[in-house]
Amino acid sequence: MNDTILAIGRVLIAMIFVSSGVEKFMDLGVTASAISSKGLPFTNVLAVLTAILEAGGGLLIIIGWQTRLVALLLAIFCAVAAYFFHDFWHQPLGPQHVNNMVHFMKNVSMIGGFLMLCAAGAGRYSLDGPCIRPEYLRT
């Protein structure tokens, strides 16, 4: 039962990243502009890397390959994104403050999920798991 729950959880936590990453690929200029608006350097490079990490990392979590490493990378990504893009502490009280605080907390929650996935691993129903890969193929 735990392996089934881990597989479902992997899909659910990763869906938002796959979707967001694909969206970013569709219009890297908008992503680069958002990055630029926060004063970060190398906006075009960061836009491409963000799209790759979100879409690729999300897909890797779904199929359960290198899950612990990818979950850790996505947890770090969520922390960076929360700090730079949902900085509610810099905004006056009001709807935008509340919206960014909610998104900040959403990122913190996803960090928690990724850290648990990092600790637990992908489970049996994954490319990392014993159900799919024989022991001699493990890395």
N, C-alpha and C positions, 0 to 999 in steps of 0.2 A: 504494500500500500504506500509506503514512504517513497519508493521509486516512482510510482505513478504521480504522486503529489509533486515531487521534484520536477518531473517532466512537464506537468501542467504549469507549475510555477515558473519554470524557465521560459516557456512560451509567453506567458502573460507579462512577465517583467520585460521581456525583450521586444515585444510588439511595438511599443512606443519608439524604441530606438531604430528599428528597421524602418518604420514609417517616416520618422523624422530625418533619418539619414538619406532616404530616397528623395524626400522633399528638398533637402539641401543640394543634392546632386542636380535636381531639376533646375535650380536657380542659385548657383554658387555666388553670383553677384550680390544677392540679397543677404546671404550668409556673411560674405566678406564685409558688407556695409555694416551689419550688426556688430561684427567683431571690431571693425574700425571705430564704431561709435563709443566703444569702451576704452579706446586708446591703446589697444593691443597692437603689436607689430606683426608684420608678415601676414596680413589679413587674407590674401589669396591662398597662401600655403595652409594657414590654419583652417580656412573654409573647406579645402579639400580633405585635410586630415580629419576634421570633425565629421564630415560626411562619411568617410571611410570607416572611422571608428564606430559611429552610430550604426550604419547599415551593416557593415561587416561584423562588428562585435555582436550586434543583435542576432544576426544569423548564426554566428558561432555558438552563442548561448542557446539558441533554439535547438540546434542539432547536437549540442553538448560536446563540442570539441575544444580542448584546452580551456575548459570552463572555469577553473579556478583562476588562471591567469587573466582571462578576458573579463571575468567578474571583477577582479581587482582593478583592472584598467578602467572599466566603466564606473566603478565606485569613485576612483580618482577624478575621472571626467565629470561626474555629477557634482563633486565637491567644487571643482574649478568653475563649472558652469553656474552653480548656485552663487558662489562668491561674486563673480563678475556680472552675471546677467540677471540676478534676482536680488540685488542689493537694496532691500526694502529699508534698511537703516539709513540710507542716504535720501529718502523721499519723505516729503511731508505727509502727515496723516491724511488719509483719504482713500478713494477706491484704488489708485495705483499702488499705494503702500500695501494695502490689504492683498491685492492681487499678487504682488511680488513676494509677500510674506508666505502666501499659500504655495506659490511655486517653489520658493526656497525650501519650505517644509516637505514638499513633494520630493524634491531632490534628496533631502536628508533621509526620507523614508526609503527611496530607491537605493541609497548608499547602504542602508541597513539590510535590505534584501540582497544586494550584491555581496556584502560581507558574509551573510549567512550562506549564500551559494558558494562563495570562495571556501568557506570552512567545511561545508557538507559535500561539496563536489556535485557533479551533474546527476549522479544516480545511475542506476542500471540501464535505463532506457536512453542511452546517449552513445556517442562515439567514444567517449571516455570510459563508458561503463563495461563491465564484464559480459553483459548480455550481447553486445555487438562485437567487441574486440577481444580476441584471445589474449591470454596473459603474455605471450611472447611478443605481441605487437605493441604493448604499452611502452610509453616513453617515461 
